[in-house]
């Protein structure tokens, strides 16, 4: 498989291992320094300006269940 980021052929096993390691490093750093992480604001469904119906339609599209 040609990796768009590396510009060379890599097997799926190599790509998968690299992705897992990068994710592992990111999570370790986030746990080590939680004060440096960006907080993503959240709202309980129905408590903001978006209706429950809008939330259902949004997540159906995101999760591919529509």
PyMOL Python script that loads the backbone (N, CA, C, O; Angstrom):
from pymol import cmd

cmd.read_pdbstr("""\
ATOM      1  N   UNK A   1       0.846  -1.172   0.000  1.00  0.00           N
ATOM      2  CA  UNK A   1       0.000   0.000   0.000  1.00  0.00           C
ATOM      3  C   UNK A   1       0.889   1.232   0.000  1.00  0.00           C
ATOM      4  O   UNK A   1       1.859   1.300   0.756  1.00  0.00           O
ATOM      5  N   UNK A   2       0.568   2.201  -0.838  1.00  0.00           N
ATOM      6  CA  UNK A   2       1.327   3.437  -0.901  1.00  0.00           C
ATOM      7  C   UNK A   2       0.818   4.385   0.169  1.00  0.00           C
ATOM      8  O   UNK A   2      -0.358   4.751   0.179  1.00  0.00           O
ATOM      9  N   UNK A   3       1.683   4.772   1.047  1.00  0.00           N
ATOM     10  CA  UNK A   3       1.322   5.696   2.116  1.00  0.00           C
ATOM     11  C   UNK A   3       1.410   7.123   1.592  1.00  0.00           C
ATOM     12  O   UNK A   3       2.465   7.527   1.104  1.00  0.00           O
ATOM     13  N   UNK A   4       0.323   7.904   1.679  1.00  0.00           N
ATOM     14  CA  UNK A   4       0.367   9.276   1.157  1.00  0.00           C
ATOM     15  C   UNK A   4       1.308  10.176   1.949  1.00  0.00           C
ATOM     16  O   UNK A   4       1.760  11.199   1.435  1.00  0.00           O
ATOM     17  N   UNK A   5       1.608   9.810   3.185  1.00  0.00           N
ATOM     18  CA  UNK A   5       2.445  10.651   4.026  1.00  0.00           C
ATOM     19  C   UNK A   5       3.924  10.280   3.930  1.00  0.00           C
ATOM     20  O   UNK A   5       4.791  11.127   4.143  1.00  0.00           O
ATOM     21  N   UNK A   6       4.207   9.047   3.618  1.00  0.00           N
ATOM     22  CA  UNK A   6       5.595   8.586   3.591  1.00  0.00           C
ATOM     23  C   UNK A   6       6.159   8.535   2.167  1.00  0.00           C
ATOM     24  O   UNK A   6       7.375   8.577   1.977  1.00  0.00           O
ATOM     25  N   UNK A   7       5.269   8.444   1.164  1.00  0.00           N
ATOM     26  CA  UNK A   7       5.732   8.412  -0.215  1.00  0.00           C
ATOM     27  C   UNK A   7       6.427   7.121  -0.586  1.00  0.00           C
ATOM     28  O   UNK A   7       7.218   7.084  -1.528  1.00  0.00           O
ATOM     29  N   UNK A   8       6.135   6.057   0.155  1.00  0.00           N
ATOM     30  CA  UNK A   8       6.733   4.764  -0.169  1.00  0.00           C
ATOM     31  C   UNK A   8       5.713   3.676   0.142  1.00  0.00           C
ATOM     32  O   UNK A   8       4.678   3.933   0.758  1.00  0.00           O
ATOM     33  N   UNK A   9       6.012   2.491  -0.282  1.00  0.00           N
ATOM     34  CA  UNK A   9       5.095   1.385  -0.037  1.00  0.00           C
ATOM     35  C   UNK A   9       5.277   0.843   1.374  1.00  0.00           C
ATOM     36  O   UNK A   9       6.395   0.585   1.818  1.00  0.00           O
ATOM     37  N   UNK A  10       4.148   0.676   2.075  1.00  0.00           N
ATOM     38  CA  UNK A  10       4.157   0.100   3.414  1.00  0.00           C
ATOM     39  C   UNK A  10       3.034  -0.922   3.489  1.00  0.00           C
ATOM     40  O   UNK A  10       1.979  -0.747   2.879  1.00  0.00           O
ATOM     41  N   UNK A  11       3.264  -1.964   4.223  1.00  0.00           N
ATOM     42  CA  UNK A  11       2.202  -2.945   4.406  1.00  0.00           C
ATOM     43  C   UNK A  11       1.185  -2.388   5.391  1.00  0.00           C
ATOM     44  O   UNK A  11       1.482  -1.472   6.158  1.00  0.00           O
ATOM     45  N   UNK A  12      -0.011  -2.947   5.359  1.00  0.00           N
ATOM     46  CA  UNK A  12      -1.055  -2.530   6.291  1.00  0.00           C
ATOM     47  C   UNK A  12      -0.599  -2.763   7.729  1.00  0.00           C
ATOM     48  O   UNK A  12      -0.931  -1.977   8.615  1.00  0.00           O
ATOM     49  N   UNK A  13       0.142  -3.811   7.967  1.00  0.00           N
ATOM     50  CA  UNK A  13       0.637  -4.111   9.314  1.00  0.00           C
ATOM     51  C   UNK A  13       1.545  -3.000   9.816  1.00  0.00           C
ATOM     52  O   UNK A  13       1.454  -2.609  10.980  1.00  0.00           O
ATOM     53  N   UNK A  14       2.412  -2.489   8.963  1.00  0.00           N
ATOM     54  CA  UNK A  14       3.326  -1.412   9.339  1.00  0.00           C
ATOM     55  C   UNK A  14       2.544  -0.114   9.583  1.00  0.00           C
ATOM     56  O   UNK A  14       2.796   0.591  10.561  1.00  0.00           O
ATOM     57  N   UNK A  15       1.606   0.193   8.701  1.00  0.00           N
ATOM     58  CA  UNK A  15       0.783   1.398   8.860  1.00  0.00           C
ATOM     59  C   UNK A  15      -0.017   1.321  10.147  1.00  0.00           C
ATOM     60  O   UNK A  15      -0.083   2.292  10.901  1.00  0.00           O
ATOM     61  N   UNK A  16      -0.623   0.173  10.401  1.00  0.00           N
ATOM     62  CA  UNK A  16      -1.433  -0.018  11.606  1.00  0.00           C
ATOM     63  C   UNK A  16      -0.588   0.150  12.865  1.00  0.00           C
ATOM     64  O   UNK A  16      -1.014   0.813  13.811  1.00  0.00           O
ATOM     65  N   UNK A  17       0.579  -0.430  12.885  1.00  0.00           N
ATOM     66  CA  UNK A  17       1.467  -0.330  14.042  1.00  0.00           C
ATOM     67  C   UNK A  17       1.873   1.121  14.280  1.00  0.00           C
ATOM     68  O   UNK A  17       1.912   1.573  15.424  1.00  0.00           O
ATOM     69  N   UNK A  18       2.177   1.851  13.209  1.00  0.00           N
ATOM     70  CA  UNK A  18       2.559   3.252  13.340  1.00  0.00           C
ATOM     71  C   UNK A  18       1.396   4.087  13.879  1.00  0.00           C
ATOM     72  O   UNK A  18       1.588   4.934  14.751  1.00  0.00           O
ATOM     73  N   UNK A  19       0.199   3.848  13.361  1.00  0.00           N
ATOM     74  CA  UNK A  19      -0.984   4.581  13.823  1.00  0.00           C
ATOM     75  C   UNK A  19      -1.261   4.301  15.296  1.00  0.00           C
ATOM     76  O   UNK A  19      -1.590   5.216  16.051  1.00  0.00           O
ATOM     77  N   UNK A  20      -1.131   3.054  15.702  1.00  0.00           N
ATOM     78  CA  UNK A  20      -1.356   2.704  17.107  1.00  0.00           C
ATOM     79  C   UNK A  20      -0.319   3.381  18.000  1.00  0.00           C
ATOM     80  O   UNK A  20      -0.662   3.889  19.068  1.00  0.00           O
ATOM     81  N   UNK A  21       0.924   3.395  17.582  1.00  0.00           N
ATOM     82  CA  UNK A  21       1.978   4.022  18.384  1.00  0.00           C
ATOM     83  C   UNK A  21       1.758   5.532  18.497  1.00  0.00           C
ATOM     84  O   UNK A  21       1.922   6.101  19.576  1.00  0.00           O
ATOM     85  N   UNK A  22       1.388   6.184  17.387  1.00  0.00           N
ATOM     86  CA  UNK A  22       1.129   7.621  17.422  1.00  0.00           C
ATOM     87  C   UNK A  22      -0.035   7.940  18.352  1.00  0.00           C
ATOM     88  O   UNK A  22       0.017   8.920  19.096  1.00  0.00           O
ATOM     89  N   UNK A  23      -1.077   7.127  18.317  1.00  0.00           N
ATOM     90  CA  UNK A  23      -2.221   7.321  19.199  1.00  0.00           C
ATOM     91  C   UNK A  23      -1.820   7.107  20.648  1.00  0.00           C
ATOM     92  O   UNK A  23      -2.228   7.862  21.531  1.00  0.00           O
ATOM     93  N   UNK A  24      -1.025   6.081  20.889  1.00  0.00           N
ATOM     94  CA  UNK A  24      -0.547   5.785  22.241  1.00  0.00           C
ATOM     95  C   UNK A  24       0.256   6.962  22.807  1.00  0.00           C
ATOM     96  O   UNK A  24       0.063   7.346  23.961  1.00  0.00           O
ATOM     97  N   UNK A  25       1.140   7.525  22.011  1.00  0.00           N
ATOM     98  CA  UNK A  25       1.957   8.658  22.446  1.00  0.00           C
ATOM     99  C   UNK A  25       1.066   9.868  22.749  1.00  0.00           C
ATOM    100  O   UNK A  25       1.280  10.564  23.741  1.00  0.00           O
ATOM    101  N   UNK A  26       0.073  10.116  21.898  1.00  0.00           N
ATOM    102  CA  UNK A  26      -0.841  11.241  22.103  1.00  0.00           C
ATOM    103  C   UNK A  26      -1.603  11.084  23.417  1.00  0.00           C
ATOM    104  O   UNK A  26      -1.706  12.039  24.188  1.00  0.00           O
ATOM    105  N   UNK A  27      -2.133   9.901  23.677  1.00  0.00           N
ATOM    106  CA  UNK A  27      -2.906   9.660  24.896  1.00  0.00           C
ATOM    107  C   UNK A  27      -2.006   9.763  26.132  1.00  0.00           C
ATOM    108  O   UNK A  27      -2.400  10.351  27.139  1.00  0.00           O
ATOM    109  N   UNK A  28      -0.819   9.202  26.056  1.00  0.00           N
ATOM    110  CA  UNK A  28       0.115   9.294  27.180  1.00  0.00           C
ATOM    111  C   UNK A  28       0.428  10.746  27.510  1.00  0.00           C
ATOM    112  O   UNK A  28       0.444  11.127  28.680  1.00  0.00           O
ATOM    113  N   UNK A  29       0.674  11.552  26.497  1.00  0.00           N
ATOM    114  CA  UNK A  29       0.981  12.965  26.712  1.00  0.00           C
ATOM    115  C   UNK A  29      -0.219  13.706  27.296  1.00  0.00           C
ATOM    116  O   UNK A  29      -0.064  14.550  28.178  1.00  0.00           O
ATOM    117  N   UNK A  30      -1.398  13.393  26.810  1.00  0.00           N
ATOM    118  CA  UNK A  30      -2.617  14.030  27.338  1.00  0.00           C
ATOM    119  C   UNK A  30      -2.841  13.673  28.799  1.00  0.00           C
ATOM    120  O   UNK A  30      -3.265  14.519  29.586  1.00  0.00           O
ATOM    121  N   UNK A  31      -2.561  12.434  29.167  1.00  0.00           N
ATOM    122  CA  UNK A  31      -2.723  12.024  30.562  1.00  0.00           C
ATOM    123  C   UNK A  31      -1.636  12.621  31.454  1.00  0.00           C
ATOM    124  O   UNK A  31      -1.882  12.915  32.624  1.00  0.00           O
ATOM    125  N   UNK A  32      -0.463  12.796  30.914  1.00  0.00           N
ATOM    126  CA  UNK A  32       0.652  13.360  31.670  1.00  0.00           C
ATOM    127  C   UNK A  32       0.462  14.856  31.923  1.00  0.00           C
ATOM    128  O   UNK A  32       0.844  15.364  32.977  1.00  0.00           O
ATOM    129  N   UNK A  33      -0.137  15.567  30.940  1.00  0.00           N
ATOM    130  CA  UNK A  33      -0.310  17.022  31.040  1.00  0.00           C
ATOM    131  C   UNK A  33      -1.741  17.418  30.651  1.00  0.00           C
ATOM    132  O   UNK A  33      -1.941  18.053  29.615  1.00  0.00           O
ATOM    133  N   UNK A  34      -2.731  17.054  31.463  1.00  0.00           N
ATOM    134  CA  UNK A  34      -4.116  17.357  31.092  1.00  0.00           C
ATOM    135  C   UNK A  34      -4.402  18.854  31.012  1.00  0.00           C
ATOM    136  O   UNK A  34      -5.318  19.268  30.302  1.00  0.00           O
ATOM    137  N   UNK A  35      -3.634  19.666  31.724  1.00  0.00           N
ATOM    138  CA  UNK A  35      -3.860  21.113  31.710  1.00  0.00           C
ATOM    139  C   UNK A  35      -3.519  21.737  30.356  1.00  0.00           C
ATOM    140  O   UNK A  35      -3.950  22.855  30.072  1.00  0.00           O
ATOM    141  N   UNK A  36      -2.758  21.041  29.522  1.00  0.00           N
ATOM    142  CA  UNK A  36      -2.356  21.574  28.221  1.00  0.00           C
ATOM    143  C   UNK A  36      -3.322  21.183  27.100  1.00  0.00           C
ATOM    144  O   UNK A  36      -3.178  21.645  25.968  1.00  0.00           O
ATOM    145  N   UNK A  37      -4.280  20.353  27.404  1.00  0.00           N
ATOM    146  CA  UNK A  37      -5.188  19.866  26.368  1.00  0.00           C
ATOM    147  C   UNK A  37      -6.318  20.848  26.108  1.00  0.00           C
ATOM    148  O   UNK A  37      -6.749  21.565  27.011  1.00  0.00           O
ATOM    149  N   UNK A  38      -6.788  20.876  24.888  1.00  0.00           N
ATOM    150  CA  UNK A  38      -7.908  21.730  24.501  1.00  0.00           C
ATOM    151  C   UNK A  38      -9.205  21.071  24.967  1.00  0.00           C
ATOM    152  O   UNK A  38      -9.441  19.890  24.715  1.00  0.00           O
ATOM    153  N   UNK A  39     -10.026  21.841  25.637  1.00  0.00           N
ATOM    154  CA  UNK A  39     -11.312  21.344  26.113  1.00  0.00           C
ATOM    155  C   UNK A  39     -12.350  21.548  25.018  1.00  0.00           C
ATOM    156  O   UNK A  39     -12.524  22.663  24.526  1.00  0.00           O
ATOM    157  N   UNK A  40     -13.025  20.503  24.642  1.00  0.00           N
ATOM    158  CA  UNK A  40     -14.084  20.603  23.640  1.00  0.00           C
ATOM    159  C   UNK A  40     -15.390  20.823  24.387  1.00  0.00           C
ATOM    160  O   UNK A  40     -15.812  19.964  25.162  1.00  0.00           O
ATOM    161  N   UNK A  41     -16.039  21.971  24.161  1.00  0.00           N
ATOM    162  CA  UNK A  41     -17.282  22.239  24.887  1.00  0.00           C
ATOM    163  C   UNK A  41     -18.391  21.289  24.445  1.00  0.00           C
ATOM    164  O   UNK A  41     -18.485  20.924  23.273  1.00  0.00           O
ATOM    165  N   UNK A  42     -19.215  20.903  25.387  1.00  0.00           N
ATOM    166  CA  UNK A  42     -20.330  20.008  25.087  1.00  0.00           C
ATOM    167  C   UNK A  42     -21.608  20.558  25.691  1.00  0.00           C
ATOM    168  O   UNK A  42     -21.584  21.322  26.655  1.00  0.00           O
ATOM    169  N   UNK A  43     -22.706  20.159  25.114  1.00  0.00           N
ATOM    170  CA  UNK A  43     -24.028  20.486  25.637  1.00  0.00           C
ATOM    171  C   UNK A  43     -24.853  19.209  25.673  1.00  0.00           C
ATOM    172  O   UNK A  43     -24.757  18.376  24.772  1.00  0.00           O
ATOM    173  N   UNK A  44     -25.648  19.060  26.697  1.00  0.00           N
ATOM    174  CA  UNK A  44     -26.556  17.935  26.754  1.00  0.00           C
ATOM    175  C   UNK A  44     -27.604  18.110  25.660  1.00  0.00           C
ATOM    176  O   UNK A  44     -28.095  19.218  25.446  1.00  0.00           O
ATOM    177  N   UNK A  45     -27.947  17.037  24.973  1.00  0.00           N
ATOM    178  CA  UNK A  45     -28.927  17.104  23.898  1.00  0.00           C
ATOM    179  C   UNK A  45     -30.223  17.690  24.441  1.00  0.00           C
ATOM    180  O   UNK A  45     -30.731  17.262  25.477  1.00  0.00           O
ATOM    181  N   UNK A  46     -30.743  18.672  23.724  1.00  0.00           N
ATOM    182  CA  UNK A  46     -31.988  19.310  24.114  1.00  0.00           C
ATOM    183  C   UNK A  46     -31.803  20.517  25.018  1.00  0.00           C
ATOM    184  O   UNK A  46     -32.739  21.296  25.195  1.00  0.00           O
ATOM    185  N   UNK A  47     -30.598  20.696  25.605  1.00  0.00           N
ATOM    186  CA  UNK A  47     -30.389  21.824  26.511  1.00  0.00           C
ATOM    187  C   UNK A  47     -29.879  23.062  25.776  1.00  0.00           C
ATOM    188  O   UNK A  47     -29.939  24.165  26.320  1.00  0.00           O
ATOM    189  N   UNK A  48     -29.389  22.904  24.579  1.00  0.00           N
ATOM    190  CA  UNK A  48     -28.863  24.025  23.807  1.00  0.00           C
ATOM    191  C   UNK A  48     -29.873  24.455  22.757  1.00  0.00           C
ATOM    192  O   UNK A  48     -31.081  24.294  22.930  1.00  0.00           O
ATOM    193  N   UNK A  49     -29.360  24.999  21.678  1.00  0.00           N
ATOM    194  CA  UNK A  49     -30.247  25.484  20.620  1.00  0.00           C
ATOM    195  C   UNK A  49     -30.571  24.398  19.597  1.00  0.00           C
ATOM    196  O   UNK A  49     -31.421  24.598  18.729  1.00  0.00           O
ATOM    197  N   UNK A  50     -29.900  23.253  19.693  1.00  0.00           N
ATOM    198  CA  UNK A  50     -30.180  22.160  18.770  1.00  0.00           C
ATOM    199  C   UNK A  50     -31.244  21.247  19.362  1.00  0.00           C
ATOM    200  O   UNK A  50     -31.193  20.895  20.540  1.00  0.00           O
ATOM    201  N   UNK A  51     -32.182  20.880  18.551  1.00  0.00           N
ATOM    202  CA  UNK A  51     -33.257  20.007  19.019  1.00  0.00           C
ATOM    203  C   UNK A  51     -32.794  18.552  19.037  1.00  0.00           C
ATOM    204  O   UNK A  51     -31.772  18.203  18.445  1.00  0.00           O
ATOM    205  N   UNK A  52     -33.556  17.721  19.721  1.00  0.00           N
ATOM    206  CA  UNK A  52     -33.273  16.283  19.765  1.00  0.00           C
ATOM    207  C   UNK A  52     -33.340  15.693  18.356  1.00  0.00           C
ATOM    208  O   UNK A  52     -32.545  14.819  18.013  1.00  0.00           O
ATOM    209  N   UNK A  53     -34.278  16.164  17.546  1.00  0.00           N
ATOM    210  CA  UNK A  53     -34.412  15.673  16.165  1.00  0.00           C
ATOM    211  C   UNK A  53     -33.169  16.022  15.348  1.00  0.00           C
ATOM    212  O   UNK A  53     -32.682  15.201  14.571  1.00  0.00           O
ATOM    213  N   UNK A  54     -32.656  17.245  15.525  1.00  0.00           N
ATOM    214  CA  UNK A  54     -31.433  17.641  14.821  1.00  0.00           C
ATOM    215  C   UNK A  54     -30.266  16.753  15.239  1.00  0.00           C
ATOM    216  O   UNK A  54     -29.492  16.300  14.397  1.00  0.00           O
ATOM    217  N   UNK A  55     -30.144  16.506  16.539  1.00  0.00           N
ATOM    218  CA  UNK A  55     -29.057  15.660  17.041  1.00  0.00           C
ATOM    219  C   UNK A  55     -29.157  14.256  16.446  1.00  0.00           C
ATOM    220  O   UNK A  55     -28.144  13.679  16.052  1.00  0.00           O
ATOM    221  N   UNK A  56     -30.359  13.708  16.378  1.00  0.00           N
ATOM    222  CA  UNK A  56     -30.538  12.370  15.787  1.00  0.00           C
ATOM    223  C   UNK A  56     -30.108  12.365  14.330  1.00  0.00           C
ATOM    224  O   UNK A  56     -29.409  11.451  13.893  1.00  0.00           O
ATOM    225  N   UNK A  57     -30.519  13.378  13.574  1.00  0.00           N
ATOM    226  CA  UNK A  57     -30.167  13.447  12.149  1.00  0.00           C
ATOM    227  C   UNK A  57     -28.652  13.612  11.977  1.00  0.00           C
ATOM    228  O   UNK A  57     -28.051  12.982  11.107  1.00  0.00           O
ATOM    229  N   UNK A  58     -28.045  14.455  12.804  1.00  0.00           N
ATOM    230  CA  UNK A  58     -26.599  14.677  12.728  1.00  0.00           C
ATOM    231  C   UNK A  58     -25.841  13.387  12.982  1.00  0.00           C
ATOM    232  O   UNK A  58     -24.979  13.006  12.190  1.00  0.00           O
ATOM    233  N   UNK A  59     -26.155  12.703  14.091  1.00  0.00           N
ATOM    234  CA  UNK A  59     -25.409  11.500  14.443  1.00  0.00           C
ATOM    235  C   UNK A  59     -25.709  10.351  13.484  1.00  0.00           C
ATOM    236  O   UNK A  59     -24.847   9.501  13.257  1.00  0.00           O
ATOM    237  N   UNK A  60     -26.898  10.311  12.927  1.00  0.00           N
ATOM    238  CA  UNK A  60     -27.204   9.293  11.919  1.00  0.00           C
ATOM    239  C   UNK A  60     -26.303   9.458  10.700  1.00  0.00           C
ATOM    240  O   UNK A  60     -25.832   8.478  10.124  1.00  0.00           O
ATOM    241  N   UNK A  61     -26.074  10.703  10.320  1.00  0.00           N
ATOM    242  CA  UNK A  61     -25.200  10.967   9.181  1.00  0.00           C
ATOM    243  C   UNK A  61     -23.745  10.685   9.531  1.00  0.00           C
ATOM    244  O   UNK A  61     -23.027  10.068   8.745  1.00  0.00           O
ATOM    245  N   UNK A  62     -23.310  11.127  10.695  1.00  0.00           N
ATOM    246  CA  UNK A  62     -21.923  10.908  11.109  1.00  0.00           C
ATOM    247  C   UNK A  62     -21.613   9.421  11.249  1.00  0.00           C
ATOM    248  O   UNK A  62     -20.560   8.954  10.815  1.00  0.00           O
ATOM    249  N   UNK A  63     -22.536   8.684  11.857  1.00  0.00           N
ATOM    250  CA  UNK A  63     -22.304   7.261  12.103  1.00  0.00           C
ATOM    251  C   UNK A  63     -22.731   6.381  10.929  1.00  0.00           C
ATOM    252  O   UNK A  63     -22.557   5.163  10.961  1.00  0.00           O
ATOM    253  N   UNK A  64     -23.287   7.004   9.903  1.00  0.00           N
ATOM    254  CA  UNK A  64     -23.652   6.246   8.711  1.00  0.00           C
ATOM    255  C   UNK A  64     -24.857   5.345   8.907  1.00  0.00           C
ATOM    256  O   UNK A  64     -24.950   4.295   8.273  1.00  0.00           O
ATOM    257  N   UNK A  65     -25.792   5.741   9.784  1.00  0.00           N
ATOM    258  CA  UNK A  65     -26.966   4.904  10.032  1.00  0.00           C
ATOM    259  C   UNK A  65     -28.199   5.436   9.322  1.00  0.00           C
ATOM    260  O   UNK A  65     -29.298   4.915   9.510  1.00  0.00           O
ATOM    261  N   UNK A  66     -28.027   6.471   8.505  1.00  0.00           N
ATOM    262  CA  UNK A  66     -29.201   7.017   7.806  1.00  0.00           C
ATOM    263  C   UNK A  66     -29.336   6.411   6.430  1.00  0.00           C
ATOM    264  O   UNK A  66     -30.264   6.748   5.695  1.00  0.00           O
TER     265      UNK A  66
END
""", "prot")
cmd.dss("prot")
cmd.show_as("cartoon", "prot")
cmd.util.cbc("prot")
cmd.orient("prot")
